Amino acid sequence: MMNTNDTSKKEWPVPSRKRALPFCGVAIVLALTAACDTVEPSPPTAAIDGGAPEASTPPVPPTSVATAARPDTPPYAVRGPFAVGYQRLEAPAGAGGRPLLVKAWYPATGPAEAKPAMDYQVGLKRAEWPTTGPVTIRGQAAEGAPIERSKGPYPVVVFSHGYSMNPEWYSALLEHYASWGVVVVAPEHAESDWLLAGDASFDRPSDVKRTLDLVTELSASGRAFAGAIDTKNVAVAGHSYGGYTALAIGGARFDLAPFTARCAGLTADDPKAFFCAPFIGKEKEMATKAGLSTVPTGLWPTQSDPRVTAILPMMGDAYLFGQAGLASVTVPMMVIGGTDDDATPWEWGSKPSYDYASSTQKSLVAFAGANHFITTNPCESMPWVSALPPFERDLICFDQVWDKARALDLVRQFSTTFLLATLRGDTKARAMLSPTGAPFRGVGYSTTLR
């Protein structure tokens, strides 16, 4: 049931067709494809707002990243008025001295039209992938550039990447936020095995808190970003299990009884059982990880942080929280999801996140028929994916309904307007979030904003 406070409820079509793509769990379609039955992906249907290449066509490594905007690009999907800088940072030591690398994108000095080519060097986390050493992800940022102080201070977005992925998989999105006057800090979560997600479910919110501690240090007098960061306006955004992370740090609490019942109702060969495998039967270990002596019978203690003033879960996993746990979310929130998502099913993630959160300011952006990876970089900027097995390559590079370039433009449009309206009080951006401000073909939009 949709929240009765909604002032806008635009219906979107939910495709009923069946596809050969299996559920294999969170980013975890990647982490667990080796455990799934071997199947051939079906070719994409006619794409929304643009033609998609056939799924069997491997991406061709480019010589540069395209810079021109499409003629139908909406206003907040166009790169913003700031040049973009990039730095790699180290967060303060956490429990047990566990290191935490943090990547930062921020408004930098220099003309906005200067978009220097940036080759991010990234270490992949899936041991079975046919790649060795670091791989290159191509972007547009100036490494080590000074922050533009004259127009600050800038609000903060902590971005949490998908399970076993890297922040740079989303560099096209994170550079974009920085170009609109936001400091983006993205912790590099240390994980690879989905069956150990019980530990990651607590490590990830801790990583966000340590990242915010780093932001506080950087903004202190005499430090690199002194006077340039607004630490009172902080959003946490994330994709896939990064969406789980945003929900958890935003107040959502574990309520495992409904999740256990849902898992008990699955047959042994149901592919959704992959969502259950890391957690069912491991509640005591999870309680110990959380610092608890016993397994709670109802809601678990919160992992929230009061410094977080808004959240933006994209295709985020919500099944560990249930209705009661999601009701603990009260901060402003935008949820972005695909209605035909194999890796975080609509009914297990985006829809309940919006339906059950208690936030008085919340919006739901539903990409009709979209799968899981419309938020990640175009594969033209990630030439290494051409070496992946065809199933994984096609899942990352193509969507069965959407032209990925158009979908990413619309993700930028909605998420950027939400961040600017919520963190900077931008009235023009807020107007585009009104019940009548988001008329894009193939996108359903519900909101409590008036």
C-alpha positions as CSV (number, residue, x, y, z in Angstrom):
1,M,0.0,0.0,0.0
2,M,1.3,3.4,-0.9
3,N,1.6,6.0,1.8
4,T,-1.5,8.0,2.2
5,N,0.5,11.2,2.6
6,D,1.5,11.1,-1.1
7,T,0.5,14.1,-3.1
8,S,1.4,12.5,-6.3
9,K,0.9,8.9,-7.5
10,K,1.7,8.4,-11.1
11,E,1.3,4.8,-12.2
12,W,4.0,3.1,-14.1
13,P,3.8,-0.1,-16.2
14,V,5.4,-3.1,-14.6
15,P,6.4,-5.6,-17.3
16,S,5.0,-9.1,-16.9
17,R,7.4,-10.8,-19.3
18,K,9.8,-13.5,-18.2
19,R,13.5,-13.3,-18.9
20,A,16.4,-15.8,-18.6
21,L,18.4,-13.6,-16.3
22,P,18.4,-15.1,-12.8
23,F,18.4,-13.5,-9.4
24,C,21.8,-13.9,-7.8
25,G,21.7,-11.4,-5.0
26,V,22.6,-7.7,-4.6
27,A,25.8,-6.7,-6.6
28,I,25.9,-10.0,-6.1
29,V,24.6,-10.9,-9.3
30,L,28.3,-10.4,-9.9
31,A,29.4,-12.0,-6.6
32,L,27.4,-15.2,-7.1
33,T,27.0,-15.8,-10.8
34,A,29.4,-18.7,-10.4
35,A,26.8,-20.3,-8.1
36,C,23.9,-19.7,-10.5
37,D,22.7,-22.0,-13.2
38,T,24.4,-21.2,-16.5
39,V,21.9,-19.5,-18.8
40,E,22.1,-17.2,-21.8
41,P,20.7,-13.7,-21.2
42,S,17.9,-12.7,-23.4
43,P,18.6,-9.8,-25.8
44,P,17.2,-6.4,-24.8
45,T,13.8,-5.3,-26.0
46,A,13.4,-2.0,-27.8
47,A,15.0,0.5,-25.5
48,I,13.2,3.4,-23.9
49,D,14.5,6.8,-25.2
50,G,17.2,5.4,-27.4
51,G,18.4,2.2,-29.1
52,A,20.5,-0.2,-27.1
53,P,23.3,-2.3,-28.7
54,E,22.6,-6.0,-28.8
55,A,23.6,-7.7,-25.6
56,S,26.0,-10.0,-27.4
57,T,28.1,-7.1,-28.7
58,P,31.3,-6.6,-26.6
59,P,32.1,-3.0,-25.7
60,V,34.9,-1.5,-27.7
61,P,37.7,0.2,-25.6
62,P,37.5,3.9,-26.4
63,T,40.4,6.3,-26.7
64,S,38.6,8.9,-24.6
65,V,35.4,9.5,-22.7
66,A,32.5,11.2,-24.5
67,T,31.9,14.7,-23.3
68,A,28.9,16.0,-25.3
69,A,25.4,16.0,-23.7
70,R,22.5,14.4,-25.5
71,P,20.1,17.0,-27.0
72,D,17.3,15.7,-24.7
73,T,19.4,15.9,-21.5
74,P,17.4,17.5,-18.7
75,P,18.9,20.6,-17.0
76,Y,20.3,18.9,-13.9
77,A,21.8,16.1,-15.8
78,V,24.1,18.5,-17.6
79,R,27.5,18.8,-15.9
80,G,27.4,21.7,-13.4
81,P,29.3,25.0,-13.0
82,F,32.4,23.7,-11.2
83,A,35.5,22.0,-12.3
84,V,36.1,18.7,-10.5
85,G,39.0,17.5,-8.3
86,Y,39.8,14.1,-7.0
87,Q,41.9,12.7,-4.2
88,R,42.6,9.4,-2.4
89,L,42.5,9.7,1.4
90,E,42.8,7.6,4.5
91,A,40.2,7.6,7.2
92,P,41.1,7.6,10.9
93,A,41.9,4.1,12.3
94,G,38.8,2.1,13.3
95,A,38.2,-0.8,15.6
96,G,41.1,-3.3,15.3
97,G,43.1,-0.8,13.2
98,R,41.2,-1.8,10.0
99,P,42.3,0.6,7.2
100,L,39.8,2.5,5.2
101,L,40.6,4.1,1.9
102,V,38.3,7.0,0.9
103,K,38.0,8.5,-2.5
104,A,36.9,12.2,-2.8
105,W,35.4,14.3,-5.6
106,Y,34.9,18.0,-5.0
107,P,34.4,21.4,-6.6
108,A,37.9,22.5,-7.8
109,T,39.6,25.6,-9.0
110,G,39.6,26.3,-12.7
111,P,37.0,26.7,-15.4
112,A,34.1,24.3,-15.4
113,E,34.6,23.6,-19.1
114,A,38.0,22.1,-18.4
115,K,37.4,18.4,-18.1
116,P,40.8,16.8,-17.9
117,A,40.9,13.1,-18.7
118,M,41.4,11.0,-15.6
119,D,42.4,7.3,-15.6
120,Y,41.3,5.9,-12.2
121,Q,43.3,2.8,-11.3
122,V,41.1,0.3,-9.5
123,G,41.7,-3.1,-7.9
124,L,38.9,-5.5,-8.7
125,K,37.6,-7.6,-5.8
126,R,36.3,-10.8,-7.6
127,A,39.2,-13.3,-7.6
128,E,37.6,-15.4,-10.3
129,W,37.4,-12.5,-12.9
130,P,40.0,-12.9,-15.7
131,T,41.9,-9.7,-14.9
132,T,45.2,-9.2,-13.2
133,G,46.4,-6.1,-11.4
134,P,44.6,-2.8,-11.4
135,V,42.2,-1.9,-14.2
136,T,41.5,1.5,-15.7
137,I,38.2,3.4,-15.4
138,R,38.2,6.6,-17.5
139,G,36.7,9.8,-16.1
140,Q,37.0,13.6,-16.1
141,A,38.6,15.1,-13.0
142,A,41.9,16.7,-11.9
143,E,43.8,14.7,-9.4
144,G,45.0,16.7,-6.5
145,A,43.5,20.0,-7.7
146,P,42.8,22.6,-5.0
147,I,39.2,22.9,-3.7
148,E,37.4,26.0,-4.9
149,R,37.0,27.9,-1.6
150,S,35.4,31.1,-2.8
151,K,31.9,29.6,-3.3
152,G,31.8,27.2,-0.4
153,P,31.1,25.8,2.1
154,Y,29.8,22.8,0.2
155,P,27.5,20.1,1.6
156,V,28.7,16.5,1.8
157,V,27.5,13.3,0.1
158,V,28.9,10.0,1.4
159,F,28.5,7.5,-1.4
160,S,28.5,3.7,-0.7
161,H,29.2,1.5,-3.7
162,G,27.6,-1.9,-4.5
163,Y,28.8,-5.1,-2.9
164,S,32.3,-6.1,-4.0
165,M,32.4,-3.1,-6.4
166,N,34.4,0.1,-6.2
167,P,33.5,3.8,-6.0
168,E,35.0,4.5,-9.4
169,W,32.3,2.3,-11.1
170,Y,30.1,5.3,-10.4
171,S,32.6,8.1,-11.3
172,A,30.3,9.5,-14.0
173,L,27.7,10.1,-11.3
174,L,30.1,11.2,-8.5
175,E,32.0,13.7,-10.7
176,H,28.6,15.0,-11.7
177,Y,27.6,15.7,-8.1
178,A,30.9,17.5,-7.5
179,S,30.4,19.7,-10.5
180,W,27.2,21.0,-8.9
181,G,28.9,22.1,-5.7
182,V,28.9,19.0,-3.5
183,V,31.9,17.3,-1.8
184,V,31.6,13.6,-2.4
185,V,33.4,11.1,-0.2
186,A,33.2,7.4,-1.0
187,P,34.7,4.7,1.3
188,E,36.2,1.7,-0.3
189,H,34.3,-1.1,1.5
190,A,36.6,-4.2,1.9
191,E,34.5,-7.2,0.8
192,S,34.2,-9.8,-1.9
193,D,32.3,-12.9,-0.7
194,W,28.5,-12.4,-0.5
195,L,28.2,-15.2,2.0
196,L,30.1,-12.9,4.4
197,A,27.5,-10.1,4.0
198,G,26.5,-10.5,7.6
199,D,29.8,-8.9,8.7
200,A,29.6,-6.3,5.9
201,S,26.1,-5.3,7.2
202,F,27.8,-3.8,10.2
203,D,31.2,-2.8,8.7
204,R,29.6,-0.6,6.1
205,P,27.7,1.8,8.4
206,S,30.9,1.9,10.5
207,D,32.8,2.8,7.3
208,V,30.4,5.7,6.7
209,K,30.9,7.0,10.3
210,R,34.6,6.8,9.9
211,T,34.3,8.7,6.6
212,L,32.4,11.4,8.3
213,D,35.1,11.6,11.0
214,L,37.6,12.1,8.2
215,V,35.4,14.9,6.7
216,T,35.4,16.6,10.1
217,E,39.2,16.4,10.3
218,L,39.6,17.7,6.7
219,S,37.4,20.7,7.5
220,A,39.4,21.7,10.6
221,S,41.5,24.9,10.6
222,G,44.7,24.5,8.7
223,R,43.6,21.3,6.9
224,A,43.2,20.8,3.2
225,F,39.4,21.6,3.1
226,A,39.2,24.0,6.0
227,G,36.2,26.3,5.6
228,A,35.1,24.6,2.4
229,I,32.8,21.9,3.9
230,D,29.4,22.3,5.4
231,T,29.3,19.4,7.9
232,K,25.7,20.2,8.9
233,N,24.2,19.1,5.6
234,V,25.2,15.5,4.9
235,A,23.5,12.9,2.7
236,V,24.4,9.3,2.3
237,A,23.7,7.8,-1.1
238,G,24.4,4.3,-2.3
239,H,23.6,1.7,-4.9
240,S,22.6,-1.9,-4.3
241,Y,24.1,-2.9,-0.9
242,G,25.2,0.7,-0.8
243,G,21.5,1.5,-0.8
244,Y,21.2,-0.9,2.2
245,T,24.0,1.1,3.8
246,A,22.2,4.4,3.2
247,L,19.0,3.0,4.8
248,A,20.9,1.6,7.8
249,I,22.9,4.8,8.5
250,G,19.6,6.8,8.0
251,G,17.8,5.0,10.8
252,A,16.5,1.7,9.4
253,R,16.8,-1.2,12.0
254,F,17.0,-4.9,11.5
255,D,13.8,-6.8,12.1
256,L,14.7,-10.3,11.1
257,A,11.5,-12.2,12.0
258,P,9.7,-11.1,8.7
259,F,12.8,-11.8,6.7
260,T,13.2,-15.3,8.2
261,A,9.6,-16.0,7.4
262,R,10.0,-14.8,3.9
263,C,13.1,-17.0,3.4
264,A,11.3,-20.0,5.0
265,G,8.6,-19.7,2.3
266,L,11.1,-20.1,-0.6
267,T,11.8,-23.4,-2.2
268,A,15.3,-24.8,-2.2
269,D,15.8,-24.0,-5.9
270,D,14.3,-20.5,-5.8
271,P,17.1,-18.1,-6.9
272,K,15.9,-15.6,-4.3
273,A,17.4,-17.9,-1.7
274,F,20.7,-16.2,-2.4
275,F,19.4,-13.2,-0.4
276,C,18.9,-15.5,2.6
277,A,22.1,-17.5,2.5
278,P,24.4,-15.0,4.3
279,F,22.0,-14.4,7.2
280,I,19.7,-17.3,8.0
281,G,21.2,-19.5,10.7
282,K,23.9,-16.8,11.4
283,E,21.9,-14.5,13.7
284,K,24.2,-15.2,16.7
285,E,27.3,-14.3,14.7
286,M,25.6,-11.2,13.5
287,A,24.6,-10.2,17.1
288,T,28.2,-10.7,18.2
289,K,29.4,-8.6,15.4
290,A,27.0,-5.9,16.5
291,G,28.3,-6.1,20.1
292,L,25.2,-7.8,21.5
293,S,25.2,-10.7,23.9
294,T,21.9,-12.1,22.6
295,V,19.9,-12.0,19.4
296,P,17.2,-9.4,19.7
297,T,13.7,-10.7,19.4
298,G,12.3,-7.5,17.7
299,L,14.0,-4.4,16.4
300,W,17.8,-4.4,16.6
301,P,19.7,-1.3,17.9
302,T,20.1,1.5,15.4
303,Q,23.2,2.0,13.3
304,S,22.2,5.5,12.4
305,D,24.4,8.6,12.7
306,P,22.9,12.0,13.7
307,R,25.2,13.8,11.3
308,V,23.2,12.3,8.4
309,T,20.4,14.7,7.3
310,A,19.2,12.9,4.1
311,I,19.5,9.6,2.3
312,L,19.4,8.4,-1.3
313,P,19.2,4.6,-1.7
314,M,19.3,3.5,-5.3
315,M,18.2,-0.1,-6.0
316,G,18.9,-0.6,-2.2
317,D,18.4,-3.8,-0.3
318,A,15.7,-3.4,2.3
319,Y,14.7,-7.0,3.2
320,L,16.6,-7.1,6.5
321,F,14.6,-4.3,7.9
322,G,11.0,-5.1,7.3
323,Q,8.1,-2.7,7.7
324,A,8.8,-1.9,11.4
325,G,12.5,-1.4,10.8
326,L,12.0,0.9,7.8
327,A,9.5,2.9,9.9
328,S,12.5,4.1,11.9
329,V,13.7,6.2,8.9
330,T,12.6,9.8,9.4
331,V,15.2,11.9,7.4
332,P,14.3,13.3,4.0
333,M,14.8,10.5,1.4
334,M,14.7,9.8,-2.3
335,V,14.4,6.2,-3.5
336,I,15.5,5.3,-7.0
337,G,14.7,1.8,-8.4
338,G,14.0,-0.4,-11.4
339,T,10.7,-2.2,-11.4
340,D,12.3,-5.3,-13.1
341,D,15.5,-5.5,-11.0
342,D,17.0,-9.0,-10.8
343,A,19.6,-8.2,-8.2
344,T,17.5,-6.2,-5.7
345,P,13.9,-7.1,-6.6
346,W,11.5,-4.1,-6.5
347,E,9.4,-5.7,-3.8
348,W,12.5,-6.5,-1.7
349,G,14.1,-3.1,-2.0
350,S,12.9,0.1,-3.5
351,K,9.1,-0.2,-3.0
352,P,9.1,-1.1,0.7
353,S,11.7,1.5,1.4
354,Y,9.4,4.2,0.2
355,D,6.2,2.7,1.4
356,Y,7.2,2.1,5.0
357,A,9.7,4.9,5.8
358,S,8.3,7.5,8.2
359,S,10.0,10.4,6.5
360,T,7.7,13.3,5.9
361,Q,9.7,14.3,2.9
362,K,10.2,11.3,0.6
363,S,10.1,10.6,-3.1
364,L,10.1,7.4,-5.2
365,V,11.6,7.3,-8.7
366,A,10.6,4.1,-10.6
367,F,12.3,3.2,-13.9
368,A,9.8,1.0,-15.6
369,G,11.3,-2.3,-16.6
370,A,14.8,-1.3,-15.6
371,N,17.3,-3.8,-14.2
372,H,20.1,-3.2,-11.6
373,F,23.0,-1.4,-13.3
374,I,21.5,1.8,-14.8
375,T,23.4,3.9,-12.1
376,T,26.9,2.7,-13.1
377,N,29.4,4.1,-15.6
378,P,28.9,3.5,-19.3
379,C,31.1,0.5,-20.3
380,E,32.9,2.8,-22.8
381,S,34.7,4.2,-19.7
382,M,35.4,0.7,-18.3
383,P,37.2,-1.1,-21.2
384,W,38.2,-4.0,-18.9
385,V,34.7,-5.4,-18.8
386,S,35.2,-6.7,-22.4
387,A,37.3,-9.5,-20.8
388,L,34.5,-10.6,-18.4
389,P,32.3,-13.7,-19.2
390,P,29.5,-12.6,-21.5
391,F,26.7,-12.9,-18.9
392,E,28.5,-10.5,-16.4
393,R,29.6,-8.2,-19.2
394,D,26.1,-7.9,-20.6
395,L,24.5,-7.4,-17.2
396,I,26.8,-4.5,-16.4
397,C,26.8,-2.9,-19.8
398,F,23.2,-3.2,-21.1
399,D,19.7,-2.9,-19.8
400,Q,16.9,-5.0,-21.2
401,V,14.6,-2.0,-21.6
402,W,16.5,1.2,-21.2
403,D,19.2,2.9,-23.2
404,K,21.8,3.2,-20.4
405,A,22.9,6.7,-21.4
406,R,19.4,8.0,-21.1
407,A,18.7,6.2,-17.9
408,L,21.9,7.6,-16.3
409,D,20.9,11.1,-17.4
410,L,17.6,10.7,-15.6
411,V,19.3,9.2,-12.5
412,R,21.5,12.3,-12.5
413,Q,18.5,14.6,-13.0
414,F,16.5,13.2,-10.1
415,S,19.3,12.6,-7.6
416,T,21.1,15.9,-8.2
417,T,17.8,17.9,-7.8
418,F,17.2,16.0,-4.6
419,L,20.6,16.7,-3.2
420,L,20.7,20.4,-4.1
421,A,17.1,20.9,-2.8
422,T,17.7,19.1,0.4
423,L,21.3,20.0,1.2
424,R,21.6,23.5,-0.3
425,G,18.0,24.7,-0.2
426,D,18.0,25.2,-4.0
427,T,14.4,26.4,-4.8
428,K,14.8,25.8,-8.5
429,A,15.8,22.2,-7.9
430,R,13.0,21.7,-5.4
431,A,10.5,22.9,-7.9
432,M,11.5,20.0,-10.2
433,L,10.7,17.6,-7.4
434,S,7.1,18.7,-7.1
435,P,4.3,16.3,-8.1
436,T,4.2,17.9,-11.5
437,G,7.9,18.5,-12.0
438,A,9.1,15.1,-13.2
439,P,7.2,14.2,-16.5
440,F,9.8,11.8,-18.1
441,R,8.7,9.0,-20.3
442,G,9.1,5.6,-18.7
443,V,9.6,7.0,-15.2
444,G,7.0,6.7,-12.4
445,Y,7.2,9.3,-9.7
446,S,5.5,9.5,-6.3
447,T,6.3,12.1,-3.6
448,T,5.0,13.6,-0.4
449,L,6.5,17.0,-1.3
450,R,3.9,19.7,-1.8
